[in-house]
Amino acid sequence: MQALQDLFPIFVPTLTDTMQTTNSHNETLYPHVSVDCVLLGIHDDLFCVLLTERRNAGTGQTEYKLPGSLIYETEDLDDAAYRILNETTGLKRVLLRQFRSFGSPHRTANKEDVLWLENASKMKIGRIVTVAYLALCKVRRMKISEKYSPAQWTPIDALPRLPFDHEEIIREAVKEIRLWTQIEPSIVFDYLPPLFTAAQLRHTYEIIYDKPIDVRNFHKKINAMEYVVQTEELQQGMPHRSARYYRFDKKKYNNMRAKLNTI
C-alpha cells in the first residue's frame, strides 16, 4: 500500500461508528442493498483509488476495502452515497455519479467477508446488490478530518486483496472514467490547475488511459479544441525552453456542447 506523502492523513471511523443497525432516526439497515464509492485520483504519476481500513473478523489483521455500507430502508441511493463517503472519509465536496450496479450471487461467497459484514451490521447477511458511485478527485485539495482512522490511496496497479467484488468494481470504474473523459472532456480540465502546459494535459491523459500518447498528434488535437486557449504566459525557471501555458475556457466549451446537442 502506498500512502500519498503530501496529503493530510486520511481517516475512517471504527466499524461501530460507521455501520449500526439504526441511525439517529431509528431507521433500520436494509441487508440486501449497499453502496460503494470509488474515488480515483492522480499522485506522483500514479492513478490511485481511495481504500478504507477494515479489521479481518477471523485473523484480526488490517485489510482494505472501498468506502461502502448497507443503505437504510428509507434512504435514497444518492443520499446513501454521500452519507457513506462522509462517514468513512469525512469528505463532503465530492461530485459522485452512479455508474453501475453489481449483483452477482457470488459477491458473498467468501465467508470471511460475510462474517465481517455481519459483525459490523449486527444483521444476518445473504445476497447483496451494491450500487457503485464514482468520482475523479483533486487529491491535494481534499480536506481530511483527524477524527477518522487511517485509510490509503493505493495505485490501481498495486491493489491488495479486497473483499467481495471490490477489485472488479475498481476495474470497471477505471473503464468508466475513461469513457467519461471522452464524452465529457471538462472532467479532465476540472482536474488540472487553471493554467497548464500541453505536456501536463497530455500526461494526465496518459495516466488515466495507462498508455503513451504521441506528442505531435496530441498538439494537433489541442489546436482543434476551441475551448483550450493558448495564453501569453510561459513556464518560469525551466532548464530548457519554457513551455507556453493554456487555459480551459468553460464558456466556449459550454457553447460547443450546446451546439452539438441541437444537431
NUPAGU-79688 format. One record per residue (C-alpha): residue number from 1; x, y, z. Coordinates in steps of 0.05 Angstrom, whole numbers. Layout:
<node num="NUM" x="X" y="Y" z="Z"/>
...
end
This chain:
<node num="1" x="0" y="0" z="0"/>
<node num="2" x="27" y="69" z="-18"/>
<node num="3" x="6" y="130" z="22"/>
<node num="4" x="6" y="198" z="-11"/>
<node num="5" x="62" y="237" z="22"/>
<node num="6" x="36" y="307" z="11"/>
<node num="7" x="-34" y="295" z="39"/>
<node num="8" x="-61" y="303" z="108"/>
<node num="9" x="-74" y="233" z="136"/>
<node num="10" x="-139" y="204" z="111"/>
<node num="11" x="-181" y="172" z="166"/>
<node num="12" x="-242" y="127" z="174"/>
<node num="13" x="-284" y="116" z="236"/>
<node num="14" x="-289" y="49" z="272"/>
<node num="15" x="-339" y="-2" z="248"/>
<node num="16" x="-385" y="11" z="306"/>
<node num="17" x="-387" y="84" z="286"/>
<node num="18" x="-400" y="72" z="212"/>
<node num="19" x="-449" y="14" z="208"/>
<node num="20" x="-503" y="10" z="261"/>
<node num="21" x="-570" y="-25" z="252"/>
<node num="22" x="-604" y="41" z="268"/>
<node num="23" x="-585" y="114" z="258"/>
<node num="24" x="-606" y="177" z="295"/>
<node num="25" x="-676" y="170" z="265"/>
<node num="26" x="-681" y="97" z="286"/>
<node num="27" x="-681" y="73" z="214"/>
<node num="28" x="-663" y="0" z="200"/>
<node num="29" x="-608" y="-20" z="153"/>
<node num="30" x="-631" y="-58" z="91"/>
<node num="31" x="-589" y="-122" z="87"/>
<node num="32" x="-595" y="-134" z="12"/>
<node num="33" x="-571" y="-67" z="-19"/>
<node num="34" x="-507" y="-30" z="-7"/>
<node num="35" x="-469" y="29" z="-37"/>
<node num="36" x="-395" y="31" z="-53"/>
<node num="37" x="-357" y="95" z="-71"/>
<node num="38" x="-297" y="94" z="-119"/>
<node num="39" x="-254" y="155" z="-112"/>
<node num="40" x="-199" y="159" z="-164"/>
<node num="41" x="-141" y="208" z="-164"/>
<node num="42" x="-71" y="221" z="-192"/>
<node num="43" x="-9" y="229" z="-149"/>
<node num="44" x="64" y="223" z="-168"/>
<node num="45" x="45" y="198" z="-238"/>
<node num="46" x="3" y="141" z="-208"/>
<node num="47" x="-71" y="130" z="-218"/>
<node num="48" x="-97" y="114" z="-148"/>
<node num="49" x="-161" y="94" z="-112"/>
<node num="50" x="-181" y="110" z="-41"/>
<node num="51" x="-187" y="49" z="4"/>
<node num="52" x="-211" y="48" z="76"/>
<node num="53" x="-189" y="1" z="131"/>
<node num="54" x="-227" y="-58" z="159"/>
<node num="55" x="-207" y="-110" z="211"/>
<node num="56" x="-209" y="-182" z="190"/>
<node num="57" x="-261" y="-217" z="234"/>
<node num="58" x="-221" y="-281" z="237"/>
<node num="59" x="-147" y="-260" z="239"/>
<node num="60" x="-154" y="-190" z="267"/>
<node num="61" x="-108" y="-165" z="212"/>
<node num="62" x="-118" y="-98" z="178"/>
<node num="63" x="-147" y="-103" z="108"/>
<node num="64" x="-174" y="-52" z="59"/>
<node num="65" x="-238" y="-41" z="21"/>
<node num="66" x="-277" y="12" z="-17"/>
<node num="67" x="-315" y="62" z="25"/>
<node num="68" x="-383" y="29" z="29"/>
<node num="69" x="-442" y="7" z="72"/>
<node num="70" x="-511" y="-22" z="71"/>
<node num="71" x="-565" y="30" z="59"/>
<node num="72" x="-622" y="47" z="106"/>
<node num="73" x="-691" y="22" z="88"/>
<node num="74" x="-720" y="91" z="75"/>
<node num="75" x="-656" y="121" z="45"/>
<node num="76" x="-648" y="146" z="-26"/>
<node num="77" x="-587" y="117" z="-61"/>
<node num="78" x="-555" y="184" z="-76"/>
<node num="79" x="-564" y="205" z="-3"/>
<node num="80" x="-534" y="139" z="19"/>
<node num="81" x="-472" y="150" z="-25"/>
<node num="82" x="-457" y="219" z="5"/>
<node num="83" x="-472" y="195" z="75"/>
<node num="84" x="-424" y="136" z="68"/>
<node num="85" x="-370" y="180" z="37"/>
<node num="86" x="-375" y="230" z="94"/>
<node num="87" x="-378" y="177" z="149"/>
<node num="88" x="-319" y="138" z="123"/>
<node num="89" x="-273" y="194" z="100"/>
<node num="90" x="-301" y="260" z="127"/>
<node num="91" x="-306" y="286" z="55"/>
<node num="92" x="-366" y="326" z="31"/>
<node num="93" x="-348" y="366" z="-31"/>
<node num="94" x="-340" y="309" z="-79"/>
<node num="95" x="-385" y="301" z="-140"/>
<node num="96" x="-406" y="228" z="-141"/>
<node num="97" x="-440" y="197" z="-200"/>
<node num="98" x="-475" y="130" z="-200"/>
<node num="99" x="-444" y="86" z="-254"/>
<node num="100" x="-464" y="14" z="-246"/>
<node num="101" x="-495" y="-40" z="-201"/>
<node num="102" x="-461" y="-105" z="-183"/>
<node num="103" x="-507" y="-163" z="-165"/>
<node num="104" x="-472" y="-229" z="-175"/>
<node num="105" x="-495" y="-283" z="-126"/>
<node num="106" x="-422" y="-298" z="-115"/>
<node num="107" x="-408" y="-230" z="-84"/>
<node num="108" x="-417" y="-260" z="-15"/>
<node num="109" x="-383" y="-327" z="-29"/>
<node num="110" x="-325" y="-311" z="17"/>
<node num="111" x="-344" y="-330" z="89"/>
<node num="112" x="-294" y="-281" z="120"/>
<node num="113" x="-326" y="-223" z="82"/>
<node num="114" x="-395" y="-243" z="105"/>
<node num="115" x="-373" y="-252" z="177"/>
<node num="116" x="-341" y="-183" z="177"/>
<node num="117" x="-405" y="-151" z="150"/>
<node num="118" x="-449" y="-189" z="198"/>
<node num="119" x="-406" y="-167" z="257"/>
<node num="120" x="-406" y="-95" z="232"/>
<node num="121" x="-481" y="-90" z="217"/>
<node num="122" x="-507" y="-137" z="272"/>
<node num="123" x="-550" y="-169" z="219"/>
<node num="124" x="-554" y="-236" z="182"/>
<node num="125" x="-527" y="-225" z="112"/>
<node num="126" x="-548" y="-263" z="49"/>
<node num="127" x="-545" y="-238" z="-22"/>
<node num="128" x="-527" y="-164" z="-31"/>
<node num="129" x="-532" y="-120" z="-93"/>
<node num="130" x="-486" y="-59" z="-90"/>
<node num="131" x="-494" y="6" z="-127"/>
<node num="132" x="-427" y="37" z="-145"/>
<node num="133" x="-413" y="112" z="-147"/>
<node num="134" x="-352" y="144" z="-180"/>
<node num="135" x="-312" y="209" z="-176"/>
<node num="136" x="-246" y="235" z="-203"/>
<node num="137" x="-217" y="274" z="-145"/>
<node num="138" x="-167" y="331" z="-138"/>
<node num="139" x="-127" y="295" z="-85"/>
<node num="140" x="-87" y="354" z="-59"/>
<node num="141" x="-149" y="395" z="-47"/>
<node num="142" x="-182" y="343" z="-2"/>
<node num="143" x="-194" y="368" z="69"/>
<node num="144" x="-189" y="310" z="117"/>
<node num="145" x="-214" y="308" z="188"/>
<node num="146" x="-167" y="278" z="241"/>
<node num="147" x="-225" y="244" z="277"/>
<node num="148" x="-222" y="184" z="230"/>
<node num="149" x="-177" y="123" z="228"/>
<node num="150" x="-124" y="113" z="173"/>
<node num="151" x="-141" y="96" z="101"/>
<node num="152" x="-97" y="92" z="40"/>
<node num="153" x="-91" y="119" z="-31"/>
<node num="154" x="-68" y="58" z="-70"/>
<node num="155" x="-43" y="53" z="-142"/>
<node num="156" x="-92" y="17" z="-187"/>
<node num="157" x="-37" y="-30" z="-209"/>
<node num="158" x="-18" y="-49" z="-138"/>
<node num="159" x="-84" y="-67" z="-105"/>
<node num="160" x="-83" y="-112" z="-44"/>
<node num="161" x="-132" y="-169" z="-33"/>
<node num="162" x="-200" y="-135" z="-30"/>
<node num="163" x="-266" y="-162" z="-2"/>
<node num="164" x="-328" y="-181" z="-41"/>
<node num="165" x="-320" y="-158" z="-114"/>
<node num="166" x="-286" y="-92" z="-98"/>
<node num="167" x="-228" y="-105" z="-146"/>
<node num="168" x="-278" y="-116" z="-203"/>
<node num="169" x="-315" y="-52" z="-183"/>
<node num="170" x="-250" y="-13" z="-186"/>
<node num="171" x="-231" y="-42" z="-254"/>
<node num="172" x="-299" y="-24" z="-282"/>
<node num="173" x="-294" y="45" z="-251"/>
<node num="174" x="-228" y="58" z="-288"/>
<node num="175" x="-261" y="37" z="-354"/>
<node num="176" x="-320" y="83" z="-338"/>
<node num="177" x="-277" y="144" z="-322"/>
<node num="178" x="-241" y="135" z="-388"/>
<node num="179" x="-308" y="135" z="-424"/>
<node num="180" x="-330" y="197" z="-386"/>
<node num="181" x="-267" y="235" z="-407"/>
<node num="182" x="-284" y="220" z="-479"/>
<node num="183" x="-356" y="242" z="-474"/>
<node num="184" x="-345" y="299" z="-426"/>
<node num="185" x="-273" y="325" z="-430"/>
<node num="186" x="-286" y="380" z="-379"/>
<node num="187" x="-275" y="327" z="-326"/>
<node num="188" x="-201" y="327" z="-342"/>
<node num="189" x="-196" y="403" z="-344"/>
<node num="190" x="-232" y="408" z="-277"/>
<node num="191" x="-176" y="364" z="-250"/>
<node num="192" x="-120" y="408" z="-278"/>
<node num="193" x="-96" y="475" z="-249"/>
<node num="194" x="-124" y="539" z="-282"/>
<node num="195" x="-61" y="546" z="-324"/>
<node num="196" x="-29" y="483" z="-352"/>
<node num="197" x="20" y="463" z="-406"/>
<node num="198" x="6" y="417" z="-464"/>
<node num="199" x="53" y="367" z="-432"/>
<node num="200" x="14" y="369" z="-367"/>
<node num="201" x="-52" y="357" z="-404"/>
<node num="202" x="-22" y="301" z="-445"/>
<node num="203" x="10" y="267" z="-385"/>
<node num="204" x="-57" y="269" z="-347"/>
<node num="205" x="-89" y="231" z="-405"/>
<node num="206" x="-31" y="183" z="-407"/>
<node num="207" x="-40" y="166" z="-333"/>
<node num="208" x="-116" y="158" z="-339"/>
<node num="209" x="-110" y="115" z="-401"/>
<node num="210" x="-46" y="79" z="-380"/>
<node num="211" x="-12" y="87" z="-447"/>
<node num="212" x="35" y="136" z="-482"/>
<node num="213" x="6" y="189" z="-528"/>
<node num="214" x="43" y="215" z="-589"/>
<node num="215" x="65" y="287" z="-576"/>
<node num="216" x="54" y="315" z="-646"/>
<node num="217" x="-15" y="284" z="-654"/>
<node num="218" x="-35" y="309" z="-586"/>
<node num="219" x="-14" y="380" z="-603"/>
<node num="220" x="-58" y="375" z="-665"/>
<node num="221" x="-117" y="354" z="-622"/>
<node num="222" x="-105" y="412" z="-574"/>
<node num="223" x="-104" y="462" z="-632"/>
<node num="224" x="-171" y="434" z="-655"/>
<node num="225" x="-202" y="446" z="-587"/>
<node num="226" x="-231" y="517" z="-587"/>
<node num="227" x="-241" y="514" z="-512"/>
<node num="228" x="-166" y="502" z="-499"/>
<node num="229" x="-139" y="573" z="-503"/>
<node num="230" x="-65" y="590" z="-511"/>
<node num="231" x="-42" y="645" z="-464"/>
<node num="232" x="18" y="692" z="-467"/>
<node num="233" x="47" y="664" z="-403"/>
<node num="234" x="107" y="618" z="-402"/>
<node num="235" x="135" y="570" z="-350"/>
<node num="236" x="188" y="602" z="-308"/>
<node num="237" x="254" y="574" z="-283"/>
<node num="238" x="258" y="517" z="-333"/>
<node num="239" x="327" y="490" z="-352"/>
<node num="240" x="303" y="482" z="-424"/>
<node num="241" x="257" y="520" z="-470"/>
<node num="242" x="198" y="547" z="-430"/>
<node num="243" x="130" y="517" z="-448"/>
<node num="244" x="70" y="561" z="-460"/>
<node num="245" x="10" y="557" z="-414"/>
<node num="246" x="-60" y="542" z="-436"/>
<node num="247" x="-127" y="552" z="-401"/>
<node num="248" x="-194" y="518" z="-405"/>
<node num="249" x="-249" y="566" z="-430"/>
<node num="250" x="-312" y="538" z="-398"/>
<node num="251" x="-358" y="587" z="-435"/>
<node num="252" x="-332" y="564" z="-503"/>
<node num="253" x="-337" y="492" z="-480"/>
<node num="254" x="-410" y="500" z="-459"/>
<node num="255" x="-427" y="536" z="-524"/>
<node num="256" x="-396" y="479" z="-564"/>
<node num="257" x="-435" y="428" z="-523"/>
<node num="258" x="-499" y="467" z="-534"/>
<node num="259" x="-488" y="467" z="-610"/>
<node num="260" x="-475" y="392" z="-610"/>
<node num="261" x="-539" y="380" z="-571"/>
<node num="262" x="-580" y="417" z="-623"/>
<node num="263" x="-555" y="376" z="-681"/>
end
